[in-house]
Amino acid sequence: MRDVLDRLVEWWAAGHRVGIGTVVRTWKSAPRQAGAAMIVGPDGEVVGSVSGGCVEGAVYEAAQEVLGGADPRLERYGVSDDDAFQVGLTCGGTIEVFVDAIDRSSVPGFGQLADDVAARRPVAMATVIAGPGRLGTHLIIRPDGRSGTLGSDRLDDAVVDDARGMLDQGMTGVRHYGADGERRHDELSVFVQSFAPPPRMLVFGAIDFAAAVARIGSFLGYHVTVCDARPVFATPARFPDADEVVVRWPHEYLAETAVDERTVICVLTHDPKFDVPLLEVALRTPAAYVGAMGSRRTHDDRIARLREHGMSDKELARLASPIGLDLGARTPAETAISIAAEIVSTHWGGSGQPLRELGGPIHRDRPE
C-alpha cells in the first residue's frame, strides 16, 4: 500500500469513498507480495497494481461493485481457479485480494496512519477479511496505542498483541481468531499490514562505489547511512542519495547504532585499519547480510587477521567476500547492481543463476 498511500490519503481527506484491492495472500509464483494494493478513486481513476497487470481488470470491476454498495469480499485468482484464463492470470501463481472501500467515516484514523508512515513511525492496520458480521472492519495499531475496533474488545486485544509482534519483525500477513479473539480458531481471518520503518543499509567507506551502492539501496527501499572517519570525503554533497552521512570511526559507530535482522552492512573500505575492527563488530550483530569489498588476496588477508582477533569459523562464514554476485561488473554502478543482487538473493534464498537455466517457481517464500 505504500506505493498508493499518498493518492489514497488525498482522496480520503477530500471526503471521497475509495475502492481498494489489497493482496492478502499469495501462493507459488504470484507476481506481487501481500500488501500490494490497487485503489479506485473518483471518476474511476486507478492507481497501483495487485499483479503487475494480470488481474487488474477483475479487481477493478469488483471495486466498482463495492463502491456501488456491495459488501467487501475476498477474491482468489490463479492457475488453480477454473476462471483463471478469463481474468488473464498467466504468471503461474495464485493470489487472494480483499476488495473493500474506505472513507472518513469507516476509517477515521487513516490520516494519522499516513502521517506515521511518512514520519517512519511503526504502525499497522488490521482488517477483517473473512468471517461473519465484521467484514471490512479496521483497527489501527501503534506500539503505544490503537484506534478503531474489529467489533470486540477481546478480539482487538488479541490482534493488537499479534500486530505489535509482527511490526517488530516487519511482517505482513493473515492471522486467524475466534469471535472473541480465541487463538487456534479460524472463524475470523484478519489481515495485518505492517508499516514498519524501512530496513537499514549501512555503507562503510566514502568512495565512489559507496555513492552507487547508496543510490541503489535507496531505490530498494532501505534507509541508507554512509559512514567514514574522513570528513573531507564523508559529505552529504558526495552522497546525495544517502539518508544520512556520518563522520566517525566505522567500528565505533556500528557498535552504538541500531542493527536488527533486516539490516544489511556493506564494508567498502578495503583497508585493514578500518575493515578488520569493523567486521569484528559487524559479524557479531544480527544483521541479515554482511559483505566486504576487496580482491581475493585482500579477502584471504582479512580472514587471517580476523582469525588472529579470535573470530570463529561460524562467525566468518557469515561474511560475503568478495562482495556481490559474479556479473562481470567493473564500474561503480555495475558493482552496486552486483551487490544489490546478492542482497536480494540472500533475502529470498535465490540461487543467483539465470532463470532460463532453472525449473520450478520463479518467486519463492523467504527462507526460514
FILO-449853 format. One record per residue (C-alpha): residue number from 1; residue in one letter; x negated, y negated, z. Coordinates in pm, 1 decimal, decimal comma, always signed. Each point is the difference from the previous one (the first is absolute). Last residue first. Example, Ala and Ser with C-alpha at 12.3 -4.5 7.8 and 13.67 -1.06 7.14 Angstrom:
<recs>
REC/2/s/-1367,0/+106,0/+714,0
REC/1/a/+137,0/+344,0/+66,0
</recs>
This chain:
<recs>
REC/368/e/-1332,0/+1953,9/+746,4
REC/367/p/-33,7/-56,9/-374,4
REC/366/r/+210,0/-281,3/-151,0
REC/365/d/+273,9/+142,8/-215,0
REC/364/r/-71,3/+48,3/-367,7
REC/363/h/+41,7/-165,8/-336,6
REC/362/i/-112,4/+160,9/-324,2
REC/361/p/+157,4/+336,4/+79,8
REC/360/g/-156,2/+319,1/-136,0
REC/359/g/-267,1/+44,4/-264,1
REC/358/l/-336,8/-167,5/-41,9
REC/357/e/-233,2/-85,1/-288,3
REC/356/r/+226,3/-272,9/-139,3
REC/355/l/+7,4/-155,3/+346,0
REC/354/p/-369,7/-79,2/-21,5
REC/353/q/-172,6/+98,0/+327,6
REC/352/g/-18,8/-216,8/+313,6
REC/351/s/+143,0/+287,4/+201,8
REC/350/g/+270,9/-193,7/+178,9
REC/349/g/+69,3/+40,7/+371,3
REC/348/w/+224,4/-304,0/+23,0
REC/347/h/-213,7/-230,1/+215,3
REC/346/t/-334,4/+141,9/-111,5
REC/345/s/+94,8/-37,4/-366,9
REC/344/v/+113,8/-357,1/+58,8
REC/343/i/-328,3/-86,5/+174,5
REC/342/e/-202,3/+176,5/-271,4
REC/341/a/+181,9/-191,4/-273,1
REC/340/a/-55,4/-327,3/+185,4
REC/339/i/-374,1/+66,7/+9,2
REC/338/s/-14,6/+79,1/-373,1
REC/337/i/+215,1/-304,9/-79,2
REC/336/a/-238,4/-215,3/+204,8
REC/335/t/-291,0/+146,7/-194,3
REC/334/e/+163,8/-99,7/-328,4
REC/333/a/+50,5/-355,5/+126,7
REC/332/p/-357,6/-23,1/+135,2
REC/331/t/-137,0/+125,9/-334,7
REC/330/r/-149,4/+346,6/-47,9
REC/329/a/+268,8/+266,2/+36,3
REC/328/g/-60,9/+346,1/-151,1
REC/327/l/+331,7/+105,0/+149,4
REC/326/d/-145,9/+232,2/+264,1
REC/325/l/+212,4/-84,7/+303,0
REC/324/g/-99,7/-253,1/+264,7
REC/323/i/-266,1/-44,6/+269,7
REC/322/p/-329,5/+185,4/-6,3
REC/321/s/+94,8/+93,8/+262,3
REC/320/a/+345,5/+74,4/+138,1
REC/319/l/-82,1/+53,9/+369,4
REC/318/r/+233,0/+225,0/+199,9
REC/317/a/-249,6/+288,2/-13,8
REC/316/l/-240,3/-213,8/+205,1
REC/315/e/+225,2/+20,4/+304,0
REC/314/k/+34,5/+377,0/-23,9
REC/313/d/-374,2/+42,3/-57,8
REC/312/s/-65,3/-193,3/+320,8
REC/311/m/-148,8/-347,3/+42,1
REC/310/g/-286,5/-24,2/+247,5
REC/309/h/-182,0/-310,6/-118,1
REC/308/e/-260,5/+214,4/-175,3
REC/307/r/+289,6/+160,1/-188,7
REC/306/l/+104,9/-348,2/-115,3
REC/305/r/-351,5/-69,4/-126,9
REC/304/a/-6,9/+326,2/-197,7
REC/303/i/+343,2/-72,8/-146,7
REC/302/r/-112,2/-347,8/-108,9
REC/301/d/-314,1/+134,4/-165,6
REC/300/d/+202,5/+257,1/-192,1
REC/299/h/+255,5/-264,8/-101,8
REC/298/t/-268,8/-243,2/-113,4
REC/297/r/-151,7/+273,9/-215,4
REC/296/r/+346,5/+78,0/-139,2
REC/295/s/+37,4/-366,4/-85,8
REC/294/g/+202,5/-236,5/+215,1
REC/293/m/+346,9/-103,4/+108,7
REC/292/a/+170,4/+132,3/+313,2
REC/291/g/+353,2/+130,8/+43,8
REC/290/v/+207,7/+49,0/+312,9
REC/289/y/+362,8/+101,7/-48,5
REC/288/a/+304,3/+55,2/+222,4
REC/287/a/-159,4/-185,0/+292,0
REC/286/p/+31,3/+169,7/+343,3
REC/285/t/-332,1/-155,7/+110,2
REC/284/r/-315,3/+200,4/+72,3
REC/283/l/-123,2/-9,9/-359,8
REC/282/a/+25,5/-379,5/-2,3
REC/281/v/-208,9/-60,9/+313,3
REC/280/e/-305,7/+199,0/-104,1
REC/279/l/+69,1/-122,3/-354,3
REC/278/l/-59,6/-360,0/+107,4
REC/277/p/-321,2/+81,9/+186,4
REC/276/v/-131,8/+169,8/-316,7
REC/275/d/+150,2/-249,6/-247,9
REC/274/f/-153,7/-327,9/+107,4
REC/273/k/-367,1/+70,2/+75,0
REC/272/p/+12,5/+281,2/-253,4
REC/271/d/+96,2/-225,3/-293,8
REC/270/h/+255,8/+146,2/-242,2
REC/269/t/+236,9/-289,0/+95,8
REC/268/l/+310,2/+134,0/-177,2
REC/267/v/+167,5/+175,1/+291,7
REC/266/c/+367,6/+46,4/-87,5
REC/265/i/+231,0/+78,8/+291,6
REC/264/v/+362,8/+106,2/-43,8
REC/263/t/+257,0/-46,0/+277,5
REC/262/r/+318,7/+209,1/+4,8
REC/261/e/-98,2/+218,2/+298,5
REC/260/d/-81,3/-305,7/+210,5
REC/259/v/-275,1/-259,0/+36,7
REC/258/a/+44,3/-323,4/+198,6
REC/257/t/-313,2/-213,8/+34,4
REC/256/e/-261,6/+8,7/+277,8
REC/255/a/-239,7/+276,8/-107,2
REC/254/l/+41,9/-104,7/-363,5
REC/253/y/-117,1/-354,6/+74,2
REC/252/e/-309,9/+116,9/+185,4
REC/251/h/-85,7/+252,2/-272,3
REC/250/p/+35,3/-263,4/-273,6
REC/249/w/-214,0/-272,7/+158,0
REC/248/r/+229,2/-296,6/-26,4
REC/247/v/+130,7/-249,5/-255,7
REC/246/v/+359,5/+102,1/-70,6
REC/245/v/+194,1/-65,9/-319,8
REC/244/e/+377,7/+34,0/+18,9
REC/243/d/+289,8/+91,0/-226,2
REC/242/a/-242,8/+81,5/-278,9
REC/241/d/+95,6/-88,4/-358,3
REC/240/p/-194,7/-328,3/-3,5
REC/239/f/-326,8/+170,3/+95,4
REC/238/r/-283,4/-231,7/-106,3
REC/237/a/+191,1/-312,9/+103,9
REC/236/p/+93,3/+161,3/+332,3
REC/235/t/-371,1/+16,4/+91,9
REC/234/a/-219,6/+291,3/+107,2
REC/233/f/-308,0/-68,4/-213,4
REC/232/v/-159,2/-298,2/+177,3
REC/231/p/+141,6/+120,5/+330,0
REC/230/r/-205,0/+323,5/-2,6
REC/229/a/+129,4/+253,2/+255,5
REC/228/d/+256,0/+142,8/-238,8
REC/227/c/+369,9/+85,5/+25,5
REC/226/v/+275,1/+6,8/-262,3
REC/225/t/+350,4/+64,7/+133,9
REC/224/v/+282,7/+118,5/-224,8
REC/223/h/+360,1/+55,9/+108,0
REC/222/y/+75,9/+282,8/-240,1
REC/221/g/+280,3/+2,1/-255,5
REC/220/l/-166,8/+174,2/-295,2
REC/219/f/-54,6/-335,5/-174,0
REC/218/s/-172,1/-131,4/+313,4
REC/217/g/-235,6/+295,8/-8,0
REC/216/i/-61,1/-58,8/-371,4
REC/215/r/-114,5/-355,7/+64,9
REC/214/a/-197,3/+85,8/+313,1
REC/213/v/-182,3/+274,9/-192,0
REC/212/a/-90,5/-249,3/-275,4
REC/211/a/-131,7/-255,1/+251,1
REC/210/a/-189,4/+274,7/+181,7
REC/209/f/-177,3/+101,4/-322,2
REC/208/d/-124,7/-357,9/-30,7
REC/207/i/-163,0/+22,9/+342,6
REC/206/a/+109,0/-101,4/+350,2
REC/205/g/-57,8/+337,0/+168,9
REC/204/f/+263,3/+175,3/+210,2
REC/203/v/+351,8/+42,5/-133,5
REC/202/l/+270,1/+83,8/+254,0
REC/201/m/+331,4/+97,2/-161,5
REC/200/r/+290,2/-18,7/+240,9
REC/199/p/+343,3/+153,1/-34,1
REC/198/p/+291,2/-238,5/-57,0
REC/197/p/+211,3/-90,1/+303,5
REC/196/a/+278,5/+254,2/+44,9
REC/195/f/+326,9/-53,9/-181,2
REC/194/s/+147,6/+335,6/+85,3
REC/193/q/+315,7/+123,8/-168,7
REC/192/v/+196,5/+239,9/+217,4
REC/191/f/+271,3/+195,5/-181,5
REC/190/v/+252,5/+155,5/+238,1
REC/189/s/+178,2/+327,4/-68,3
REC/188/l/+293,0/+76,8/+229,9
REC/187/e/+148,8/+340,1/+87,6
REC/186/d/-339,7/+163,5/-35,7
REC/185/h/-74,7/+94,2/+359,7
REC/184/r/-340,4/+80,9/+147,2
REC/183/r/+14,3/-329,4/+188,1
REC/182/e/+310,2/-131,7/+167,8
REC/181/g/+55,2/-368,3/-79,5
REC/180/d/+364,4/-14,4/+96,0
REC/179/a/+144,1/+114,8/-334,3
REC/178/g/-276,2/+258,3/-36,7
REC/177/y/-325,0/-97,0/-160,2
REC/176/h/-219,7/+40,1/-308,7
REC/175/r/-301,2/-206,7/-110,5
REC/174/v/-81,5/-115,9/-352,3
REC/173/g/-324,9/-169,4/-104,3
REC/172/t/-247,9/-288,0/+15,2
REC/171/m/-328,2/+26,0/+190,1
REC/170/g/-252,5/-275,1/+83,6
REC/169/q/-129,6/+207,7/+291,2
REC/168/d/+87,6/-245,2/+277,8
REC/167/l/+317,8/-86,4/-188,4
REC/166/m/+103,8/+367,5/+4,1
REC/165/g/-36,8/+10,2/+378,0
REC/164/r/+208,3/-314,3/+27,5
REC/163/a/+260,9/+153,4/-229,0
REC/162/d/+31,5/+313,5/+212,4
REC/161/d/+72,3/-189,0/+322,0
REC/160/v/+229,4/-246,5/-178,1
REC/159/v/+191,5/+290,4/-158,0
REC/158/a/+57,0/+169,0/+336,2
REC/157/d/+105,6/-324,3/+171,3
REC/156/d/+236,4/-92,1/-285,1
REC/155/l/+161,3/+343,2/+16,0
REC/154/r/+50,3/-40,5/+375,2
REC/153/d/+142,7/-348,0/-43,8
REC/152/s/+240,2/+120,7/-270,3
REC/151/g/+116,5/-160,5/-325,4
REC/150/l/-317,8/-31,9/-205,4
REC/149/t/-63,3/-338,9/+156,6
REC/148/g/-138,3/-342,4/-86,6
REC/147/s/-312,7/-160,8/+142,9
REC/146/r/-298,5/+150,3/+179,4
REC/145/g/-281,9/-92,7/+236,5
REC/144/d/-365,3/+12,1/+104,6
REC/143/p/-169,5/+223,2/-255,9
REC/142/r/+260,5/-106,9/-254,5
REC/141/i/+302,6/+188,7/-130,2
REC/140/i/+279,0/-110,2/-234,0
REC/139/l/+311,4/+218,6/+6,9
REC/138/h/+230,0/+42,3/-298,0
REC/137/t/+335,4/+163,5/-74,1
REC/136/g/+34,7/+135,7/-355,1
REC/135/l/+197,8/+312,2/+84,6
REC/134/r/+129,9/-4,7/+356,5
REC/133/g/+322,2/+200,9/-15,0
REC/132/p/-123,5/+349,6/-69,4
REC/131/g/-356,0/+79,7/-104,6
REC/130/a/-254,4/-95,4/-262,1
REC/129/i/-211,3/-310,7/-70,7
REC/128/v/+6,7/-169,0/+340,4
REC/127/t/-250,4/-283,5/-32,8
REC/126/a/-303,9/-80,5/+216,5
REC/125/m/-206,1/-312,4/-69,9
REC/124/a/-354,1/-31,6/+129,8
REC/123/v/-222,7/-283,4/+122,4
REC/122/p/-372,6/-51,2/+57,2
REC/121/r/-110,5/-365,4/-28,7
REC/120/r/-179,7/-82,8/-322,7
REC/119/a/+130,7/-359,1/-0,5
REC/118/a/+184,6/+61,0/-328,4
REC/117/v/+140,3/+327,5/+135,8
REC/116/d/+116,1/-167,8/+320,3
REC/115/d/+162,9/-283,0/-195,2
REC/114/a/+180,1/+256,5/-217,6
REC/113/l/+129,9/+174,3/+311,5
REC/112/q/+111,5/-337,3/+135,3
REC/111/g/+205,6/-57,7/-314,7
REC/110/f/+152,9/+346,2/+25,2
REC/109/g/+140,0/-56,4/+347,0
REC/108/p/+360,3/-61,9/-111,5
REC/107/v/+14,9/+336,1/-183,1
REC/106/s/+367,3/+65,7/-84,4
REC/105/s/+115,6/-361,9/+38,0
REC/104/r/-285,5/-159,9/-190,3
REC/103/d/+30,6/+237,5/-294,0
REC/102/i/-91,6/+358,3/-77,2
REC/101/a/+100,7/+257,9/-258,8
REC/100/d/-90,5/+369,0/-5,0
REC/99/v/-129,7/+271,5/-228,9
REC/98/f/-218,3/+259,7/+169,7
REC/97/v/-226,8/+165,4/-255,8
REC/96/e/-116,3/+360,0/+22,8
REC/95/i/-275,9/+93,6/-241,0
REC/94/t/-93,3/+314,7/-192,2
REC/93/g/-305,5/+60,5/-211,4
REC/92/g/-113,8/+95,4/-351,6
REC/91/c/-23,5/-348,9/-141,8
REC/90/t/+272,2/+49,4/-262,3
REC/89/l/+288,2/-159,1/+187,4
REC/88/g/+230,5/-139,7/-266,3
REC/87/v/+327,5/-33,7/+188,7
REC/86/q/+174,4/+241,3/-237,1
REC/85/f/-296,1/+240,5/+1,9
REC/84/a/+16,2/+27,8/+377,9
REC/83/d/+370,5/+85,5/+4,5
REC/82/d/-46,2/+363,7/+91,4
REC/81/d/-227,6/-109,9/+286,3
REC/80/s/-323,4/+192,8/+60,1
REC/79/v/-188,1/-230,8/-235,6
REC/78/g/+89,7/-298,0/+211,3
REC/77/y/+244,8/-252,8/+131,2
REC/76/r/+168,5/+4,4/+340,3
REC/75/e/+242,0/-268,5/+113,1
REC/74/l/+82,8/-109,9/+354,3
REC/73/r/+298,0/-228,2/+24,1
REC/72/p/+126,7/-335,0/+118,8
REC/71/d/+379,7/-18,8/-21,8
REC/70/a/+163,6/-160,4/-304,5
REC/69/g/+97,6/-366,7/+18,5
REC/68/g/-116,3/-154,8/-326,8
REC/67/l/-353,2/-44,8/+131,8
REC/66/v/-1,4/+375,8/+61,2
REC/65/e/+111,0/+60,5/-359,3
REC/64/q/-265,1/-237,1/-136,7
REC/63/a/-263,7/+178,8/+205,9
REC/62/a/+104,7/+336,8/-145,4
REC/61/e/-23,8/-136,2/-353,6
REC/60/y/-344,8/-143,4/+69,5
REC/59/v/-112,5/+329,8/+153,4
REC/58/a/+100,7/+184,4/-317,9
REC/57/g/-182,4/-247,4/-222,2
REC/56/e/-309,5/+0,3/+219,3
REC/55/v/-40,4/+375,5/-21,6
REC/54/c/-323,5/+50,6/-194,7
REC/53/g/-137,2/-353,9/-29,0
REC/52/g/-288,2/-6,3/+248,0
REC/51/s/+205,0/+197,8/+248,6
REC/50/v/+154,2/-227,9/+260,4
REC/49/s/-75,2/-333,7/-162,9
REC/48/g/+6,0/-368,4/+83,8
REC/47/v/+224,2/-293,9/-87,2
REC/46/v/+330,7/+19,7/-186,3
REC/45/e/+232,4/-291,6/-82,9
REC/44/g/+365,5/+107,1/-8,5
REC/43/d/+146,3/-351,3/+6,5
REC/42/p/-105,6/-36,5/+362,2
REC/41/g/-238,7/+264,4/+129,6
REC/40/v/-84,4/+363,0/-60,0
REC/39/i/-297,6/+129,8/+196,1
REC/38/m/-240,7/+285,1/-74,7
REC/37/a/-201,1/+153,8/+280,3
REC/36/a/-305,6/+211,3/+77,5
REC/35/g/+15,3/+106,9/+365,6
REC/34/a/-73,5/+368,1/-59,7
REC/33/q/-262,1/+37,0/-273,2
REC/32/r/+27,6/-44,3/-375,8
REC/31/p/-48,4/+229,9/-302,6
REC/30/a/+135,1/+322,2/+152,8
REC/29/s/-237,6/+288,0/-73,0
REC/28/k/+120,1/+249,6/+259,6
REC/27/w/+271,2/-125,2/+231,9
REC/26/t/+99,4/-350,2/+108,8
REC/25/r/+204,1/-151,0/+279,4
REC/24/v/+143,1/-342,8/+89,3
REC/23/v/-34,9/-190,8/-327,1
REC/22/t/+202,9/-315,8/+49,4
REC/21/g/+274,7/-132,8/-229,2
REC/20/i/+116,6/-339,9/+118,3
REC/19/g/+302,5/-208,7/-100,1
REC/18/v/-3,3/-361,0/+118,6
REC/17/r/+288,3/-202,7/+141,8
REC/16/h/-79,4/-367,3/-41,3
REC/15/g/-6,4/-248,1/+287,4
REC/14/a/-291,6/-211,4/-122,0
REC/13/a/-219,4/+154,4/+272,1
REC/12/w/+69,9/+349,8/-136,3
REC/11/w/-86,2/-105,4/-355,9
REC/10/e/-333,7/-152,3/+104,2
REC/9/v/-66,5/+283,6/+242,9
REC/8/l/+37,9/+255,5/-280,3
REC/7/r/-224,6/-199,1/-231,9
REC/6/d/-279,7/-12,3/+256,3
REC/5/l/+46,3/+363,9/+101,9
REC/4/v/-16,7/+157,0/-345,0
REC/3/d/-352,8/+142,2/+4,2
REC/2/r/+6,4/+52,3/+378,3
REC/1/m/+295,5/+234,3/-42,7
</recs>
